[in-house]
């Protein structure tokens, strides 16, 4: 499974990562004003959150070896 | 599980657009441009402006300059690609409209690159051939989002649209739910434009977010489907990272060191084809696997540097940053670096069968479909998976061109159609069905069923190199999964959306196998082991599907070849 590392200290709570995720991995913690990595198992390593973050507080670490692949033959 | 928000919400507009990617945004903008008085609402399962494929692709836009040879391009498409299954009138309209699409999106603030003389920068596979690819930046949908907001288009994010509402035969809106808090949404609208993508079965998972939700909704609403048998696109992937290996199709070598591409692809072609997948399959069955891509010989990989990164042609920092992260991380994780890279065909699908006419109207009045969802169903691309229909750059361009027709057409329909009646009993029945998996005890989780579907579709013998026996066996397995859909369970709205995706995948897979069985010949992307030849006498036909009281009705219709300029 991929990992997403979030530096909560650096995070400014701008919401760019939340908006950029097209598979809804994030939820929003209204109290903290910060993203929650709620469904990391759905991350498809598009890296859009990492690219969107203006302060480089987020990092996607893909797990290529862990990708499920059914038989092809 | 948090309590679901049970405060139902009813939203009204003239036109509802489902899907906030490139097709949906183009449809919304062009609907507003056609008639500013028409109210337009766009809804997306994730975030409008960030979904879909356009902001995760190469930013390549197929086009012809106004003085390019349109007839030559048409002939190339029909003879070499779509194999006479195109709607040639629509294809001609599309090809002649591409230049205008580029001009128009620039007025919306989208970046398309020009040379110092003002002409569009382009890349081309073959010199002397009309087909060109212009280049845009990967933030194209964000530019469109800003333009749409400027025009007064409204947006709803994180709502999964599940079903189309009907008033008699016509569309009357749609229903869905918030994937954040489970709130139930009713959209009461005069017209609906489905723009939520093709079916990708979640296997090549970054490829797109399209899981066929819109296709299944249209099917349940009684819309006809066409060309469903061509929904089995693959791309070559590296065995270690499962990332795409661009250009592998031309440089495949078996374990004995023999080139197996050359016999089926003596020269570079417009895109992948099923024939080299069959060559791979035969090599594997003969015990000559694994198969490798000979990277030093890979001309397309070198070309892709230009077409995808293209710093040498147009400096695109956003696009380049994306590819540097995605491919760069995969390359860094490669466990077997070297010139010979083991590859296999990674199943994608790209089934896009919603049937539309030249105005992008489905067979349900008031229901339109644009972009990936209806690329094959519109028949502009012929007997190939579409988008991009074996023409790189054809996906984004096709989506925008279709949406520039469908948006104004839907706006025109909404301007003259009366208010639809929304039937409360119908809404309640759809609501009950959509929420049924939520909290179901002892059921099957969606991910388990997704894998069961993928297990049927991934083997090349089931979906690329087809035979009656394998197709029947695959259909039986899909129908068995279909029989278990009533056991789906979800513990929250996020997973409830996944349940609807599985239902949609099963629907797409059933359509694929039923249509593939019906077409008893080989043509374009469809290769039948038991019917290896193209049969123009019997099979210049489209396979059409429609729900008939819970049964999948299938029939054929003659391609009106007499009307078209090109004949076999």
Contacts between the chains, C-beta under 8 A, distances in Angstrom:
chain1	res1	chain2	res2	distance
A	18	B	47	7.8
A	19	B	47	4.7
A	19	B	49	8.0
A	19	B	50	5.9
A	20	B	47	7.3
A	20	B	50	5.4
A	21	B	46	6.6
A	21	B	47	7.6
A	21	B	50	7.6
A	22	B	46	4.6
A	22	B	47	7.3
A	22	B	50	5.8
A	22	B	51	4.7
A	22	B	52	7.5
A	22	B	56	7.9
A	22	B	209	4.8
A	23	B	46	6.9
A	23	B	209	6.1
A	24	B	45	7.4
A	24	B	46	5.5
A	24	B	158	6.9
A	24	B	179	5.8
A	24	B	494	6.3
A	24	B	497	7.7
A	27	B	180	7.0
A	38	B	494	7.4
A	39	B	494	5.9
A	44	B	205	4.2
A	44	B	206	4.3
A	45	B	206	6.3
A	45	B	326	6.8
A	45	B	329	7.1
A	46	B	56	5.7
A	46	B	206	5.2
A	46	B	326	6.8
A	47	B	322	6.9
A	47	B	325	4.1
A	47	B	326	5.7
A	47	B	329	7.4
A	48	B	50	7.1
A	48	B	55	7.4
A	48	B	56	7.5
A	48	B	322	7.7
A	50	B	325	6.5
A	51	B	318	7.9
A	51	B	321	5.7
A	51	B	322	6.4
A	51	B	325	6.3
A	60	B	325	7.9
A	60	B	329	7.8
A	62	B	329	5.6
A	62	B	330	7.3
A	62	B	333	6.9
A	64	B	240	6.9
A	64	B	241	4.2
A	64	B	242	6.3
A	64	B	243	7.5
A	64	B	330	6.5
A	64	B	333	5.0
A	65	B	240	7.9
A	65	B	335	7.9
A	67	B	242	5.0
A	68	B	451	6.6
A	68	B	454	7.9
A	69	B	203	7.7
A	69	B	242	6.3
A	69	B	346	7.9
A	69	B	458	7.4
A	70	B	203	7.7
A	70	B	451	7.1
A	70	B	454	5.1
A	70	B	455	4.4
A	70	B	458	4.1
A	70	B	459	7.5
A	71	B	455	7.3
A	71	B	458	6.4
A	71	B	459	5.7
A	72	B	344	5.1
A	72	B	345	6.2
A	72	B	346	7.8
A	72	B	347	7.5
A	72	B	458	5.6
A	72	B	459	6.1
A	72	B	460	6.0
A	73	B	281	7.0
A	73	B	284	5.2
A	73	B	285	7.4
A	73	B	459	6.1
A	73	B	460	6.4
A	73	B	461	7.1
